[in-house]
Amino acid sequence: MFRFATALLCFAIIVPAVPVLRAQATDASAAPLPSQITTAKKVFISNAGVGTAKTYNEFYAAIKSWGQYELVAAPADADLALEISLSPETGCESSRVKLVLLDTKTRIALWTFTESLQDAARQKTGDKNKRAAMNKLVEDLKSLTAQSASAAK
């Protein structure tokens, strides 16, 4: 009998809270993206330490081939800066590749994406893993801009 009363009490407390929880989830998903992200036409790609020039060039080529932005050679000419970096392994953490979207006027980080790198014993495998993580970052950026385009409609 005690279990039934306890279950009934829990039910009575949880059921009224469900609409509140649903409303909170709806409000959180409706948060607007920074306007610099949604309106950017020109971007500057900043190498904040991704290792070799080859890695930076591959990221640059992936953004260029996407065709979403005009790539510019100076941050002053850009609406948005894409700062790519590699954080080395620390302690138990594996290395990560990070993409930060920066407001070129204020240098405030507007959005950040991070992808983990799989460990590799060989340089060739490490390069492949880095390229895969960079491609994931490009896909993350594509998803974000697609989200902003659908929200605008």
C-alpha positions in Angstrom: 0.0 0.0 0.0 2.8 2.4 0.9 4.5 1.8 -2.6 1.2 2.6 -4.3 0.8 5.8 -2.3 4.4 6.9 -3.1 3.9 6.1 -6.8 0.7 8.1 -6.8 2.3 11.1 -5.1 5.2 11.0 -7.6 2.8 10.9 -10.5 0.8 13.8 -9.0 4.0 15.9 -8.8 5.5 15.0 -12.2 2.5 15.2 -14.5 1.8 18.9 -13.9 5.5 19.7 -14.5 5.6 18.1 -18.0 4.1 21.2 -19.8 6.6 23.4 -18.0 9.5 21.2 -19.1 8.2 21.1 -22.7 7.8 24.9 -22.7 11.4 25.3 -21.5 12.7 23.0 -24.3 10.7 25.0 -26.9 12.0 28.3 -25.6 15.7 27.1 -25.7 15.5 25.9 -29.2 14.1 29.2 -30.4 17.2 31.2 -29.4 18.3 33.3 -32.3 21.7 32.9 -33.9 24.0 36.0 -33.8 23.2 38.1 -36.8 26.9 38.2 -37.9 26.6 34.4 -38.6 23.3 34.7 -40.4 24.2 37.6 -42.6 27.9 37.0 -43.3 28.9 37.1 -47.0 32.7 37.5 -46.7 34.9 35.4 -44.3 38.5 35.5 -43.3 40.1 32.2 -42.2 42.5 32.5 -39.3 45.1 29.8 -38.6 45.3 29.8 -34.8 47.6 26.8 -34.8 46.6 23.7 -36.8 50.0 22.4 -37.3 51.1 22.3 -40.9 50.2 24.7 -43.7 48.7 21.6 -45.5 46.0 21.3 -42.8 45.1 25.0 -43.0 45.1 24.8 -46.8 42.8 21.8 -46.8 40.3 23.6 -44.5 40.5 26.7 -46.7 39.8 24.6 -49.8 36.8 22.9 -48.1 35.3 26.3 -47.2 36.0 27.7 -50.7 34.5 24.7 -52.5 31.4 24.9 -50.4 30.7 28.3 -52.0 28.7 29.8 -49.1 31.2 32.6 -48.5 33.6 34.9 -50.4 37.0 34.3 -48.8 39.0 37.5 -48.2 42.7 38.0 -47.3 42.2 40.5 -44.5 40.0 40.4 -41.4 39.0 44.0 -42.0 37.4 43.0 -45.3 35.4 40.2 -43.7 31.9 40.0 -42.0 33.0 37.0 -40.0 36.3 35.3 -39.1 36.7 31.5 -39.0 39.5 30.7 -36.5 40.7 27.1 -36.8 43.1 25.6 -34.2 44.4 22.3 -32.8 44.6 21.8 -29.1 47.3 19.2 -28.2 46.6 16.3 -26.0 46.6 17.2 -22.3 46.3 14.6 -19.5 43.5 12.1 -20.4 42.0 14.3 -23.1 42.7 13.5 -26.8 43.7 16.3 -29.2 40.9 18.4 -30.6 40.3 20.6 -33.6 38.4 23.7 -32.9 36.6 26.2 -35.1 35.6 29.5 -33.6 33.3 32.0 -35.4 34.4 35.5 -34.5 32.9 38.9 -35.0 35.6 40.7 -36.9 34.8 44.1 -35.3 34.8 43.0 -31.7 36.8 39.7 -31.8 34.0 38.2 -29.7 33.5 34.5 -30.2 30.0 34.0 -31.6 30.0 30.2 -31.9 32.4 27.3 -31.3 32.6 23.8 -32.8 35.0 21.2 -31.5 35.8 17.8 -32.9 38.1 15.2 -31.3 41.0 13.6 -33.2 41.5 9.9 -33.1 44.9 8.9 -31.8 47.4 7.7 -34.4 50.7 6.0 -34.3 51.7 6.9 -37.8 51.9 10.4 -39.4 49.8 9.4 -42.4 47.0 8.1 -40.2 47.3 11.3 -38.0 46.9 13.4 -41.2 43.9 11.4 -42.2 42.3 11.8 -38.8 43.0 15.5 -38.8 41.4 15.8 -42.3 38.3 13.9 -41.1 37.9 16.2 -38.0 38.3 19.3 -40.2 35.6 17.9 -42.6 33.3 17.4 -39.6 33.9 21.0 -38.6 32.9 22.1 -42.1 29.7 20.0 -41.9 29.0 21.5 -38.4 29.2 25.0 -40.0 27.0 23.9 -42.9 24.4 22.6 -40.5 24.5 25.9 -38.5 24.0 28.0 -41.6 21.3 25.8 -42.9 19.5 26.1 -39.5 19.8 29.9 -39.7 18.4 29.9 -43.3 15.4 27.7 -42.3 14.8 29.9 -39.3 14.7 33.0 -41.5 11.9 31.5 -43.6 
